């Protein structure tokens, strides 16, 4: 299950760099949860061919992440933004404290973006 | 000048997808501000060759942005984070107002990340 999520995340970020053919097979496997046999039948290729293509695409998508680190960077920013949202919802914090923490976290987000 | 900034930004985001050869020439032109003649001499290729390589690389980098939109997404998040930083520095805002705006902007950032 975790592997599927990971593949979905890789595809969300870098899927546009695959060919149309790769995309349609990868989507069928990862998003539509079709079996290898179903995909093979639909695309007129062997089950082994589908398996190899998905494996190769995951490797390609992972290599983009290894070079560009966009998922890692987005996750760091998301962590900070969620912290900020939590802080803004905590009623037992003074305006001055909130001001200080908001300043710190927004500065950190800006840093993470550069 | 604006074109140089743009090339630098493209390179910051997607430069790792170029080959080592492309990277060294692109960096010399965009970051070290070397002339085409200097780069040509250093790499033992023609001035026209350097010119063409830089043009081709910019096109390649731009095509990554056209597909992935990472620069556009990062800039939207940066805009929100800077807004938040400004808000946290404005002394004439009540704790409740700050809480509300912080909640809104951090939610927007989380949305921009997904």
Backbone of each chain as ProteinMPNN parsed JSONL, in Angstrom:
{"seq_chain_A": "XXXXXXXXXXXXXXXXXXXXXXXXXXXXXXXXXXXXXXXXXXXXXXXXXXXXXXXXXXXXXXXXXXXXXXXXXXXXXXXXXXXXXXXXXXXXXXXXXXXXXXXXXXXXXXXXXX", "coords_chain_A": {"N_chain_A": [[0.835, -1.22, 0.0], [1.875, 1.256, 0.862], [3.778, 1.624, -1.053], [2.261, 2.121, -3.314], [1.113, 4.627, -2.71], [3.441, 6.142, -2.689], [4.261, 5.842, -5.364], [2.133, 7.149, -6.535], [2.527, 9.743, -5.644], [5.015, 10.39, -6.767], [4.208, 10.306, -9.401], [2.294, 12.338, -9.45], [3.944, 14.572, -9.246], [5.938, 14.349, -11.273], [4.875, 13.064, -13.439], [4.131, 14.236, -15.869], [6.395, 14.2, -17.368], [6.63, 11.779, -18.516], [5.955, 9.652, -21.406], [2.945, 9.681, -23.466], [1.999, 7.081, -23.794], [3.324, 5.683, -21.703], [2.21, 7.094, -19.568], [-0.535, 6.404, -19.715], [-0.565, 3.678, -19.122], [0.708, 3.638, -16.631], [-1.018, 5.189, -15.067], [-3.308, 3.585, -15.12], [-2.458, 1.424, -13.606], [-1.614, 2.553, -11.142], [-3.491, 4.512, -10.298], [-6.042, 3.65, -11.112], [-6.003, 1.184, -10.233], [-5.967, -1.188, -11.71], [-5.504, -4.62, -12.696], [-2.447, -6.284, -13.697], [-2.96, -8.067, -15.759], [-5.418, -7.152, -16.806], [-4.603, -4.612, -17.74], [-2.668, -5.38, -19.584], [-4.235, -6.773, -21.469], [-5.895, -4.699, -22.359], [-4.083, -2.936, -23.574], [-2.876, -4.487, -25.426], [-0.373, -5.681, -24.957], [2.171, -7.798, -23.41], [1.765, -9.275, -20.132], [4.121, -9.287, -18.696], [5.401, -7.261, -20.046], [3.901, -5.023, -19.274], [4.431, -5.032, -16.534], [7.222, -4.574, -16.564], [7.311, -2.058, -17.763], [6.018, -0.43, -15.873], [7.735, -0.682, -13.717], [10.046, 0.443, -14.811], [9.165, 3.05, -15.303], [8.646, 3.973, -12.685], [11.233, 4.006, -11.738], [12.322, 5.956, -13.41], [10.778, 8.208, -12.664], [11.513, 8.363, -10.003], [14.178, 9.019, -10.328], [13.998, 11.601, -11.268], [13.063, 12.861, -8.949], [15.273, 12.384, -7.298], [17.081, 14.059, -8.457], [15.842, 16.618, -8.508], [14.408, 17.036, -6.127], [11.814, 17.998, -5.484], [9.518, 16.94, -4.247], [10.416, 16.412, -1.666], [11.027, 19.053, -0.884], [8.52, 20.332, -1.088], [7.177, 18.911, 0.872], [8.482, 19.692, 3.211], [7.756, 22.376, 3.33], [5.029, 22.104, 3.549], [4.818, 20.917, 6.036], [5.638, 23.063, 7.68], [3.607, 24.935, 7.077], [1.382, 23.615, 8.036], [1.934, 23.549, 10.715], [1.728, 26.233, 11.286], [-0.974, 26.662, 10.77], [-2.072, 25.143, 12.795], [-1.154, 26.573, 15.012], [-2.535, 28.985, 14.613], [-5.019, 28.191, 15.237], [-4.985, 27.727, 17.918], [-6.392, 28.777, 20.774], [-5.354, 29.607, 23.166], [-3.154, 31.404, 23.074], [-1.214, 34.294, 23.24], [-1.587, 37.457, 21.487], [0.915, 38.577, 20.957], [2.662, 36.406, 21.199], [1.695, 34.829, 19.116], [2.247, 36.494, 16.952], [5.021, 36.467, 16.987], [5.637, 33.743, 16.52], [4.353, 33.361, 14.07], [5.844, 35.06, 12.472], [8.342, 33.77, 12.606], [7.831, 31.213, 11.471], [6.85, 31.882, 8.917], [9.083, 33.123, 7.839], [10.766, 30.924, 7.769], [9.476, 29.35, 5.862], [9.809, 30.947, 3.592], [12.568, 30.789, 3.354], [12.827, 28.067, 2.817], [11.926, 28.074, 0.278], [13.861, 29.113, -1.296]], "CA_chain_A": [[0.0, 0.0, 0.0], [2.724, 2.442, 0.95], [4.451, 1.773, -2.338], [1.297, 2.735, -4.228], [1.07, 6.053, -2.379], [4.703, 6.722, -3.138], [4.208, 5.924, -6.823], [1.168, 8.184, -6.872], [3.155, 11.035, -5.357], [6.008, 10.586, -7.829], [3.483, 10.567, -10.642], [1.703, 13.685, -9.33], [4.959, 15.601, -9.458], [6.785, 14.227, -12.464], [4.204, 12.265, -14.454], [4.087, 14.924, -17.16], [7.634, 13.965, -18.116], [6.528, 10.474, -19.193], [5.252, 9.705, -22.702], [1.506, 9.408, -23.349], [1.864, 5.628, -23.636], [3.724, 5.363, -20.321], [1.227, 7.687, -18.651], [-1.825, 5.699, -19.683], [-0.38, 2.409, -18.41], [1.038, 3.929, -15.237], [-2.259, 5.637, -14.416], [-4.193, 2.428, -14.961], [-1.944, 0.586, -12.518], [-1.445, 3.24, -9.861], [-4.697, 5.228, -9.875], [-7.277, 2.903, -11.326], [-5.798, -0.089, -9.544], [-6.252, -2.313, -12.605], [-4.514, -5.702, -12.597], [-1.517, -6.345, -14.83], [-3.634, -8.798, -16.842], [-6.386, -6.23, -17.421], [-3.875, -3.579, -18.494], [-2.037, -6.063, -20.724], [-5.293, -7.019, -22.46], [-6.368, -3.438, -22.917], [-3.065, -2.301, -24.418], [-2.329, -5.443, -26.381], [1.01, -6.076, -24.687], [2.215, -8.909, -22.451], [1.718, -8.954, -18.709], [5.504, -8.984, -18.34], [5.687, -5.938, -20.627], [3.274, -4.028, -18.393], [5.219, -5.045, -15.302], [8.516, -3.922, -16.808], [7.09, -0.637, -18.046], [5.706, 0.258, -14.61], [8.97, -0.66, -12.939], [10.954, 1.396, -15.451], [8.62, 4.399, -15.085], [8.88, 4.344, -11.287], [12.659, 4.324, -11.646], [12.504, 7.252, -14.081], [10.173, 9.254, -11.826], [12.353, 8.482, -8.807], [15.43, 9.698, -10.681], [13.695, 13.037, -11.286], [13.03, 13.33, -7.559], [16.644, 12.37, -6.783], [17.794, 15.232, -8.985], [15.162, 17.908, -8.292], [13.961, 17.114, -4.721], [10.62, 18.829, -5.329], [8.608, 16.34, -3.265], [11.012, 16.673, -0.35], [10.887, 20.474, -0.568], [7.107, 20.615, -0.85], [6.772, 18.332, 2.163], [9.019, 20.536, 4.284], [6.923, 23.588, 3.388], [3.717, 21.697, 4.038], [4.983, 20.715, 7.476], [5.642, 24.394, 8.296], [2.291, 25.575, 6.912], [0.438, 22.934, 8.929], [2.294, 24.028, 12.051], [1.177, 27.578, 11.36], [-2.43, 26.524, 10.841], [-2.35, 24.651, 14.144], [-0.917, 27.707, 15.909], [-3.6, 29.982, 14.449], [-6.245, 27.625, 15.83], [-4.871, 27.54, 19.364], [-6.976, 29.975, 21.385], [-4.64, 29.998, 24.389], [-1.874, 32.016, 22.758], [-1.398, 35.746, 23.189], [-1.333, 38.076, 20.183], [2.354, 38.766, 20.782], [3.268, 35.092, 20.925], [1.277, 34.425, 17.769], [2.985, 37.349, 16.038], [6.41, 35.995, 16.961], [5.706, 32.424, 15.868], [3.983, 33.54, 12.66], [7.026, 35.645, 11.817], [9.393, 32.748, 12.487], [7.495, 30.139, 10.517], [6.765, 32.381, 7.536], [10.475, 33.307, 7.381], [11.306, 29.594, 7.456], [8.9, 28.924, 4.58], [10.474, 31.715, 2.524], [13.904, 30.192, 3.219], [12.676, 26.752, 2.161], [11.579, 28.291, -1.127], [14.975, 29.721, -2.05]], "C_chain_A": [[0.863, 1.262, 0.0], [3.42, 2.715, -0.378], [3.544, 2.455, -3.356], [1.208, 4.246, -3.991], [2.306, 6.741, -2.934], [4.717, 6.873, -4.661], [3.256, 7.025, -7.273], [1.763, 9.575, -6.701], [4.195, 11.361, -6.424], [5.309, 10.98, -9.127], [2.836, 11.958, -10.619], [2.712, 14.764, -9.687], [5.602, 15.535, -10.835], [6.125, 13.477, -13.615], [4.2, 12.902, -15.844], [5.346, 14.715, -17.995], [7.649, 12.581, -18.776], [5.844, 10.659, -20.555], [3.767, 9.386, -22.47], [1.253, 7.921, -23.086], [2.198, 5.21, -22.195], [2.683, 5.868, -19.339], [-0.043, 6.846, -18.568], [-1.69, 4.364, -18.944], [-0.113, 2.641, -16.921], [-0.209, 4.353, -14.454], [-3.201, 4.473, -14.142], [-3.758, 1.587, -13.761], [-2.013, 1.294, -11.17], [-2.74, 3.897, -9.38], [-5.956, 4.384, -10.005], [-7.191, 1.501, -10.734], [-6.202, -1.29, -10.41], [-5.162, -3.38, -12.446], [-3.617, -5.682, -13.832], [-2.188, -7.009, -16.03], [-4.633, -7.898, -17.573], [-5.675, -5.188, -18.303], [-3.258, -4.192, -19.748], [-3.062, -6.285, -21.836], [-5.701, -5.727, -23.151], [-5.373, -2.811, -23.895], [-2.432, -3.257, -25.429], [-0.844, -5.716, -26.202], [1.001, -7.18, -23.633], [2.155, -8.391, -21.018], [3.119, -8.553, -18.225], [5.893, -7.584, -18.835], [5.117, -4.82, -19.767], [4.1, -3.887, -17.111], [6.537, -4.289, -15.469], [8.354, -2.419, -17.027], [6.83, 0.136, -16.745], [6.962, 0.395, -13.755], [9.94, 0.403, -13.481], [10.474, 2.833, -15.21], [8.861, 4.862, -13.653], [10.337, 4.758, -11.106], [12.949, 5.697, -12.273], [11.979, 8.388, -13.206], [11.02, 9.476, -10.576], [13.646, 9.225, -9.131], [15.206, 11.203, -10.833], [13.679, 13.593, -9.869], [14.45, 13.377, -6.972], [17.429, 13.597, -7.258], [17.165, 16.548, -8.559], [14.647, 18.117, -6.863], [12.7, 17.935, -4.501], [9.663, 18.265, -4.284], [9.118, 16.617, -1.863], [10.808, 18.126, 0.049], [9.436, 20.843, -0.277], [6.67, 20.073, 0.514], [7.279, 19.148, 3.341], [8.154, 21.79, 4.449], [5.541, 23.251, 3.957], [3.752, 21.51, 5.556], [4.92, 22.066, 8.197], [4.264, 25.046, 8.223], [1.26, 24.924, 7.835], [0.679, 23.333, 10.393], [1.637, 25.392, 12.293], [-0.35, 27.544, 11.504], [-2.848, 26.068, 12.244], [-2.228, 25.805, 15.148], [-2.074, 28.708, 15.821], [-4.919, 29.489, 15.046], [-6.167, 27.48, 17.344], [-5.268, 28.837, 20.076], [-6.149, 30.494, 22.566], [-3.25, 30.576, 24.108], [-2.088, 33.516, 22.637], [-1.082, 36.262, 21.78], [0.16, 38.215, 19.918], [3.076, 37.455, 20.479], [2.967, 34.661, 19.497], [2.059, 35.206, 16.715], [4.414, 36.825, 15.856], [6.522, 34.671, 16.177], [5.351, 32.524, 14.381], [5.16, 34.101, 11.872], [8.097, 34.598, 11.582], [9.063, 31.715, 11.411], [7.394, 30.669, 9.089], [8.166, 32.665, 6.982], [11.074, 31.968, 6.976], [10.769, 29.1, 6.119], [9.588, 29.645, 3.42], [11.876, 31.15, 2.27], [13.833, 28.855, 2.468], [12.388, 26.896, 0.668], [12.753, 28.788, -1.954], [16.22, 28.849, -2.08]], "O_chain_A": [[0.618, 2.203, -0.755], [3.623, 3.863, -0.774], [4.0, 3.267, -4.161], [1.224, 5.038, -4.934], [2.218, 7.792, -3.568], [5.134, 7.906, -5.184], [3.516, 7.737, -8.243], [1.528, 10.469, -7.514], [4.245, 12.485, -6.925], [5.761, 11.868, -9.85], [2.826, 12.666, -11.626], [2.379, 15.748, -10.347], [5.786, 16.563, -11.487], [6.747, 13.275, -14.657], [4.256, 12.209, -16.86], [5.363, 15.017, -19.189], [8.58, 12.254, -19.512], [5.233, 11.695, -20.816], [3.389, 8.884, -21.411], [0.409, 7.554, -22.268], [1.441, 4.476, -21.56], [2.313, 5.17, -18.395], [-0.563, 6.604, -17.479], [-2.601, 3.964, -18.218], [-0.64, 1.93, -16.065], [-0.419, 3.923, -13.32], [-3.812, 4.386, -13.077], [-4.592, 1.1, -12.997], [-2.425, 0.701, -10.173], [-3.055, 3.848, -8.191], [-6.823, 4.397, -9.131], [-8.16, 0.742, -10.732], [-6.716, -2.285, -9.9], [-4.026, -3.061, -12.098], [-3.981, -5.134, -14.873], [-2.014, -6.578, -17.17], [-4.685, -7.885, -18.803], [-6.08, -4.921, -19.435], [-3.313, -3.609, -20.831], [-2.786, -6.015, -23.005], [-5.833, -5.675, -24.374], [-5.763, -2.231, -24.908], [-1.552, -2.865, -26.194], [-0.132, -5.955, -27.177], [-0.036, -7.469, -23.036], [2.453, -7.229, -20.74], [3.277, -7.608, -17.452], [6.6, -6.835, -18.16], [5.765, -3.795, -19.555], [4.42, -2.783, -16.671], [6.914, -3.474, -14.627], [9.15, -1.616, -16.541], [7.365, 1.227, -16.549], [7.217, 1.439, -13.155], [10.56, 1.15, -12.725], [11.281, 3.725, -14.946], [9.237, 6.013, -13.427], [10.639, 5.73, -10.414], [13.72, 6.489, -11.732], [12.65, 9.405, -13.027], [11.224, 10.61, -10.14], [14.154, 9.979, -8.3], [16.108, 11.996, -10.563], [14.218, 14.67, -9.615], [14.786, 14.304, -6.235], [18.311, 14.101, -6.563], [17.884, 17.506, -8.274], [14.47, 19.258, -6.436], [12.53, 18.515, -3.429], [9.063, 19.021, -3.519], [8.356, 17.008, -0.979], [10.454, 18.409, 1.193], [9.155, 21.579, 0.668], [5.886, 20.709, 1.219], [6.589, 19.283, 4.353], [7.858, 22.208, 5.568], [4.97, 24.012, 4.739], [2.823, 21.901, 6.263], [4.229, 22.198, 9.207], [3.806, 25.642, 9.198], [0.371, 25.599, 8.353], [-0.255, 23.437, 11.189], [1.073, 25.654, 13.355], [-0.929, 28.312, 12.272], [-3.839, 26.542, 12.8], [-3.083, 25.986, 16.014], [-2.536, 29.217, 16.842], [-5.821, 30.281, 15.321], [-7.163, 27.15, 17.988], [-4.574, 29.85, 19.989], [-6.232, 31.67, 22.922], [-2.289, 30.274, 24.816], [-3.043, 33.958, 21.999], [-0.406, 35.599, 20.994], [0.621, 38.0, 18.797], [3.968, 37.394, 19.633], [3.844, 34.198, 18.767], [2.482, 34.643, 15.705], [4.937, 36.752, 14.744], [7.375, 34.511, 15.304], [5.963, 31.865, 13.541], [5.436, 33.673, 10.751], [8.691, 34.533, 10.505], [9.892, 31.388, 10.561], [7.803, 29.989, 8.148], [8.412, 32.47, 5.791], [11.791, 31.87, 5.98], [11.504, 28.505, 5.331], [9.907, 29.036, 2.399], [12.316, 31.044, 1.126], [14.663, 28.561, 1.608], [12.583, 25.959, -0.106], [12.657, 28.877, -3.178], [17.227, 29.232, -2.675]]}, "seq_chain_B": "XXXXXXXXXXXXXXXXXXXXXXXXXXXXXXXXXXXXXXXXXXXXXXXXXXXXXXXXXXXXXXXXXXXXXXXXXXXXXXXXXXXXXXXXXXXXXXXXXXXXXXXXXXXXXXXXXX", "coords_chain_B": {"N_chain_B": [[18.673, 41.881, -19.276], [16.577, 40.934, -17.667], [16.131, 38.579, -18.932], [18.375, 37.083, -18.259], [18.031, 36.727, -15.496], [15.757, 35.165, -15.572], [16.748, 32.907, -16.928], [18.542, 32.079, -14.994], [16.845, 31.358, -12.955], [15.372, 29.276, -14.103], [17.48, 27.515, -14.393], [18.222, 27.125, -11.721], [16.09, 25.594, -10.823], [15.797, 23.408, -12.623], [18.245, 22.707, -13.579], [19.755, 20.454, -12.875], [18.887, 18.491, -14.529], [20.206, 18.71, -16.863], [23.07, 17.708, -18.903], [26.466, 17.134, -17.724], [28.287, 18.524, -19.34], [26.606, 20.402, -20.652], [25.767, 21.785, -18.38], [28.169, 22.974, -17.432], [28.804, 24.817, -19.407], [26.481, 26.367, -19.53], [26.352, 27.423, -16.936], [28.683, 28.993, -16.947], [27.965, 30.981, -18.747], [25.559, 32.068, -17.698], [25.804, 32.409, -14.9], [28.5, 33.097, -14.345], [28.844, 35.036, -16.094], [30.484, 35.019, -18.366], [31.88, 35.797, -21.586], [30.726, 34.758, -24.859], [32.891, 34.207, -26.509], [34.995, 33.767, -24.688], [34.021, 31.477, -23.357], [33.848, 29.725, -25.512], [36.567, 29.487, -26.229], [37.594, 28.324, -23.892], [36.283, 25.846, -23.822], [36.952, 24.719, -26.177], [35.223, 24.821, -28.392], [33.185, 26.206, -31.09], [32.179, 29.696, -31.208], [29.629, 30.005, -32.153], [28.683, 27.478, -31.607], [28.6, 27.485, -28.822], [26.684, 29.477, -28.418], [24.427, 28.251, -29.618], [24.138, 25.988, -27.986], [23.494, 27.118, -25.497], [21.089, 28.356, -26.109], [19.557, 26.122, -26.785], [19.58, 24.728, -24.369], [18.191, 26.511, -22.684], [15.706, 26.352, -23.851], [15.127, 23.656, -23.349], [15.081, 23.665, -20.516], [12.994, 25.445, -20.135], [10.945, 23.923, -21.184], [10.682, 21.937, -19.275], [9.661, 23.473, -17.164], [7.254, 24.237, -18.354], [5.937, 21.849, -18.329], [6.014, 20.971, -15.63], [5.625, 23.167, -13.905], [6.874, 24.088, -11.539], [8.28, 26.409, -10.774], [6.357, 28.397, -11.047], [4.545, 27.491, -9.108], [6.092, 27.564, -6.757], [6.508, 30.307, -6.64], [3.958, 31.32, -6.146], [3.494, 30.324, -3.583], [5.53, 31.595, -2.231], [4.721, 34.241, -2.431], [2.44, 34.18, -0.781], [3.647, 33.492, 1.686], [5.267, 35.687, 2.109], [3.384, 37.644, 2.426], [2.284, 36.834, 4.815], [4.46, 37.162, 6.525], [4.703, 39.918, 6.444], [2.288, 40.647, 7.634], [2.711, 39.609, 10.2], [4.513, 41.387, 11.092], [3.166, 43.733, 11.398], [2.284, 45.954, 13.723], [-0.117, 47.079, 14.436], [-2.355, 45.347, 14.616], [-4.928, 43.341, 15.871], [-4.77, 40.511, 18.149], [-6.751, 38.664, 17.516], [-7.457, 39.31, 14.881], [-5.023, 38.785, 13.63], [-4.812, 36.053, 14.128], [-6.923, 35.121, 12.576], [-6.184, 35.887, 9.945], [-3.722, 34.58, 9.721], [-4.562, 31.931, 9.853], [-6.071, 31.808, 7.479], [-4.162, 32.365, 5.445], [-2.238, 30.351, 5.859], [-3.773, 28.097, 5.338], [-4.238, 28.534, 2.64], [-1.663, 28.275, 1.626], [-1.213, 25.554, 2.125], [-3.107, 24.486, 0.414], [-2.049, 25.31, -2.025], [0.033, 23.614, -2.17], [-0.945, 21.182, -2.788]], "CA_chain_B": [[18.912, 41.551, -17.862], [15.482, 40.104, -17.182], [16.296, 37.256, -19.523], [19.412, 36.408, -17.469], [17.383, 36.292, -14.25], [14.865, 34.066, -15.924], [17.587, 31.732, -17.205], [19.094, 31.636, -13.715], [15.762, 30.721, -12.212], [15.149, 27.981, -14.765], [18.623, 26.652, -14.081], [18.115, 26.767, -10.294], [15.083, 24.555, -10.62], [15.862, 22.218, -13.491], [19.61, 22.541, -14.096], [20.262, 19.095, -12.625], [18.455, 17.578, -15.598], [21.117, 18.86, -18.009], [24.3, 16.91, -18.798], [27.581, 17.881, -17.109], [28.817, 19.419, -20.378], [25.661, 21.515, -20.778], [25.788, 22.552, -17.136], [29.365, 23.805, -17.256], [28.721, 25.951, -20.339], [25.348, 27.207, -19.129], [26.768, 28.163, -15.729], [29.673, 30.01, -17.321], [27.273, 32.082, -19.418], [24.474, 32.688, -16.938], [26.222, 32.817, -13.554], [29.822, 33.748, -14.308], [28.756, 36.145, -17.039], [31.584, 34.977, -19.325], [31.46, 36.061, -22.965], [30.682, 33.57, -25.711], [34.257, 33.956, -26.985], [35.744, 33.167, -23.573], [33.521, 30.113, -23.139], [34.24, 28.95, -26.696], [38.006, 29.207, -26.097], [37.819, 27.416, -22.765], [35.756, 24.507, -24.091], [37.408, 24.247, -27.485], [34.163, 24.746, -29.414], [33.0, 27.51, -31.747], [31.318, 30.676, -30.557], [28.273, 29.65, -32.599], [28.338, 26.258, -30.869], [28.227, 27.903, -27.458], [25.409, 30.193, -28.562], [23.364, 27.276, -29.898], [23.957, 25.134, -26.806], [22.786, 27.891, -24.468], [19.72, 28.538, -26.587], [18.904, 24.816, -26.704], [19.391, 24.414, -22.941], [17.109, 27.36, -22.163], [14.468, 25.76, -24.376], [14.913, 22.418, -22.591], [14.699, 24.022, -19.144], [11.651, 26.036, -20.209], [9.958, 22.858, -21.438], [10.43, 21.309, -17.969], [8.747, 24.344, -16.426], [5.94, 24.177, -19.01], [5.291, 20.593, -17.931], [5.947, 20.74, -14.18], [5.14, 24.398, -13.237], [7.4, 24.22, -10.177], [8.639, 27.809, -10.505], [5.091, 29.109, -10.843], [3.974, 27.073, -7.824], [6.924, 28.117, -5.68], [6.309, 31.761, -6.549], [2.654, 31.553, -5.51], [3.66, 30.061, -2.153], [6.396, 32.651, -1.707], [3.871, 35.42, -2.327], [1.63, 34.005, 0.429], [4.506, 33.504, 2.879], [5.717, 37.065, 2.319], [2.206, 38.344, 2.942], [2.189, 36.415, 6.206], [5.571, 37.796, 7.241], [4.343, 41.33, 6.548], [1.217, 40.703, 8.623], [3.256, 39.351, 11.534], [5.308, 42.565, 11.479], [2.34, 44.925, 11.558], [1.974, 46.042, 15.155], [-1.468, 47.604, 14.67], [-3.37, 44.34, 14.307], [-5.257, 42.64, 17.111], [-4.454, 39.083, 18.167], [-7.812, 37.923, 16.821], [-7.303, 39.55, 13.434], [-3.819, 38.059, 13.212], [-5.17, 34.635, 14.16], [-7.795, 34.847, 11.418], [-5.407, 36.0, 8.695], [-2.725, 33.502, 9.707], [-5.284, 30.706, 9.49], [-6.446, 31.867, 6.059], [-3.007, 32.272, 4.535], [-1.59, 29.034, 5.954], [-4.635, 27.16, 4.595], [-4.008, 28.766, 1.211], [-0.359, 27.667, 1.278], [-1.389, 24.086, 2.098], [-3.828, 24.211, -0.837], [-1.119, 25.495, -3.151], [0.994, 22.498, -2.15], [-1.573, 19.896, -3.12]], "C_chain_B": [[17.836, 40.606, -17.346], [15.623, 38.675, -17.694], [17.311, 36.428, -18.72], [18.812, 35.868, -16.159], [16.519, 35.067, -14.522], [15.653, 32.781, -16.186], [18.156, 31.168, -15.914], [18.066, 30.863, -12.909], [15.459, 29.339, -12.794], [16.259, 27.01, -14.38], [18.601, 26.206, -12.621], [17.178, 25.578, -10.091], [15.383, 23.269, -11.377], [17.266, 21.916, -14.005], [20.151, 21.124, -13.941], [19.844, 18.101, -13.702], [19.302, 17.742, -16.867], [22.325, 17.934, -17.83], [25.397, 17.78, -18.169], [28.142, 18.92, -18.087], [27.909, 20.647, -20.528], [25.711, 22.415, -19.55], [26.992, 23.484, -17.074], [29.319, 25.011, -18.198], [27.601, 26.91, -19.933], [25.702, 28.05, -17.901], [27.74, 29.279, -16.059], [28.976, 31.227, -17.922], [26.329, 32.82, -18.48], [24.941, 33.186, -15.564], [27.536, 33.576, -13.543], [29.911, 34.883, -15.313], [29.947, 36.189, -17.989], [31.044, 35.248, -20.732], [31.463, 34.764, -23.765], [32.08, 33.191, -26.179], [35.09, 33.273, -25.899], [35.329, 31.703, -23.369], [33.96, 29.202, -24.288], [35.711, 28.538, -26.585], [38.239, 28.148, -25.027], [37.378, 25.984, -23.074], [36.161, 23.956, -25.456], [36.272, 24.001, -28.473], [33.966, 26.137, -30.009], [32.064, 28.397, -30.939], [29.854, 30.372, -30.899], [27.763, 28.412, -31.836], [27.893, 26.574, -29.449], [26.851, 28.56, -27.484], [24.24, 29.212, -28.736], [23.071, 26.403, -28.675], [23.159, 25.865, -25.729], [21.31, 28.054, -24.845], [18.925, 27.23, -26.421], [18.612, 24.439, -25.242], [18.248, 25.235, -22.348], [15.759, 26.789, -22.599], [14.12, 24.478, -23.613], [14.414, 22.73, -21.184], [13.284, 24.602, -19.125], [10.592, 24.957, -20.427], [9.684, 22.061, -20.155], [9.458, 22.161, -17.164], [7.343, 24.291, -17.035], [5.182, 22.918, -18.586], [5.066, 20.493, -16.426], [5.452, 21.944, -13.373], [5.688, 24.588, -11.821], [7.734, 25.67, -9.824], [7.368, 28.599, -10.207], [4.498, 28.766, -9.477], [4.774, 27.644, -6.654], [6.677, 29.615, -5.524], [4.978, 32.107, -5.888], [2.77, 31.366, -3.991], [4.498, 31.16, -1.51], [5.59, 33.936, -1.495], [3.033, 35.337, -1.042], [2.47, 34.107, 1.693], [5.005, 34.923, 3.17], [4.583, 37.934, 2.876], [2.082, 38.079, 4.451], [3.269, 37.082, 7.064], [5.261, 39.277, 7.467], [3.287, 41.498, 7.649], [1.772, 40.537, 10.039], [4.093, 40.532, 12.035], [4.463, 43.81, 11.711], [1.788, 44.969, 12.978], [0.518, 46.428, 15.42], [-2.569, 46.606, 14.287], [-3.668, 43.566, 15.593], [-4.89, 41.168, 16.998], [-5.478, 38.272, 17.386], [-7.738, 38.076, 15.309], [-6.134, 38.731, 12.891], [-4.108, 36.559, 13.127], [-5.977, 34.259, 12.906], [-6.99, 34.838, 10.111], [-4.368, 34.896, 8.595], [-3.375, 32.182, 9.305], [-5.614, 30.661, 8.006], [-5.246, 31.642, 5.145], [-2.336, 30.91, 4.64], [-2.441, 27.969, 5.266], [-4.394, 27.296, 3.098], [-2.691, 28.135, 0.766], [-0.496, 26.149, 1.181], [-2.124, 23.676, 0.812], [-2.901, 24.297, -2.044], [-0.126, 24.342, -3.257], [0.381, 21.19, -2.627], [-2.226, 19.883, -4.494]], "O_chain_B": [[18.129, 39.613, -16.68], [15.291, 37.706, -17.009], [17.129, 35.226, -18.528], [19.05, 34.724, -15.77], [16.557, 34.076, -13.792], [15.273, 31.704, -15.725], [18.249, 29.953, -15.741], [18.373, 29.856, -12.271], [15.311, 28.361, -12.06], [16.011, 25.842, -14.081], [18.92, 25.058, -12.312], [17.447, 24.681, -9.292], [15.24, 22.173, -10.835], [17.457, 20.977, -14.778], [20.918, 20.653, -14.781], [20.385, 16.997, -13.778], [19.13, 16.995, -17.831], [22.57, 17.436, -16.731], [25.268, 19.002, -18.093], [28.434, 20.053, -17.703], [28.383, 21.783, -20.532], [25.699, 23.641, -19.66], [26.857, 24.651, -16.706], [29.747, 26.104, -17.827], [27.77, 28.128, -19.993], [25.389, 29.239, -17.839], [27.639, 30.381, -15.52], [29.349, 32.366, -17.641], [26.297, 34.05, -18.465], [24.527, 34.255, -15.116], [27.684, 34.57, -12.831], [30.911, 35.598, -15.382], [30.382, 37.272, -18.381], [29.883, 34.959, -21.023], [32.122, 33.793, -23.392], [32.423, 32.01, -26.242], [35.805, 32.31, -26.173], [36.171, 30.816, -23.227], [34.386, 28.067, -24.073], [36.055, 27.38, -26.819], [38.989, 27.194, -25.235], [38.018, 25.026, -22.643], [35.757, 22.857, -25.837], [36.343, 23.087, -29.293], [34.506, 27.122, -29.505], [31.278, 27.931, -30.114], [28.967, 30.469, -30.051], [26.59, 28.318, -31.477], [26.929, 26.0, -28.943], [25.975, 28.239, -26.681], [23.205, 29.337, -28.081], [21.914, 26.115, -28.367], [22.255, 25.291, -25.122], [20.416, 27.907, -24.012], [17.778, 27.238, -25.976], [17.548, 23.908, -24.923], [17.43, 24.708, -21.593], [14.803, 26.75, -21.824], [12.96, 24.245, -23.275], [13.444, 22.135, -20.715], [12.485, 24.305, -18.237], [9.477, 25.062, -19.917], [8.574, 21.564, -19.966], [8.532, 21.632, -16.549], [6.352, 24.299, -16.305], [3.955, 22.917, -18.494], [4.034, 19.983, -15.991], [4.916, 21.772, -12.278], [5.019, 25.195, -10.985], [7.496, 26.105, -8.698], [7.307, 29.366, -9.246], [4.006, 29.647, -8.772], [4.203, 28.143, -5.684], [6.642, 30.13, -4.406], [4.89, 33.088, -5.15], [2.217, 32.145, -3.215], [4.219, 31.601, -0.395], [5.767, 34.63, -0.493], [2.933, 36.316, -0.302], [2.055, 34.737, 2.666], [5.147, 35.313, 4.328], [4.807, 38.833, 3.687], [1.812, 38.985, 5.24], [3.008, 37.51, 8.188], [5.52, 39.819, 8.541], [3.394, 42.392, 8.489], [1.356, 41.236, 10.963], [4.349, 40.665, 13.232], [4.976, 44.832, 12.169], [0.957, 44.154, 13.378], [-0.019, 46.143, 16.49], [-3.586, 46.984, 13.705], [-2.749, 43.184, 16.317], [-4.72, 40.64, 15.899], [-5.132, 37.32, 16.685], [-7.928, 37.119, 14.557], [-6.233, 38.08, 11.851], [-3.701, 35.888, 12.179], [-5.741, 33.229, 12.274], [-7.098, 33.923, 9.296], [-4.151, 34.338, 7.52], [-2.817, 31.415, 8.521], [-5.464, 29.629, 7.353], [-5.296, 30.848, 4.207], [-1.906, 30.358, 3.627], [-1.898, 27.036, 4.674], [-4.35, 26.301, 2.374], [-2.6, 27.544, -0.31], [0.043, 25.531, 0.263], [-1.806, 22.655, 0.203], [-2.959, 23.473, -2.957], [0.478, 24.124, -4.308], [1.089, 20.208, -2.844], [-2.79, 18.867, -4.899]]}, "name": "protein", "num_of_chains": 2, "seq": "XXXXXXXXXXXXXXXXXXXXXXXXXXXXXXXXXXXXXXXXXXXXXXXXXXXXXXXXXXXXXXXXXXXXXXXXXXXXXXXXXXXXXXXXXXXXXXXXXXXXXXXXXXXXXXXXXXXXXXXXXXXXXXXXXXXXXXXXXXXXXXXXXXXXXXXXXXXXXXXXXXXXXXXXXXXXXXXXXXXXXXXXXXXXXXXXXXXXXXXXXXXXXXXXXXXXXXXXXXXXXXXXXXXX"}
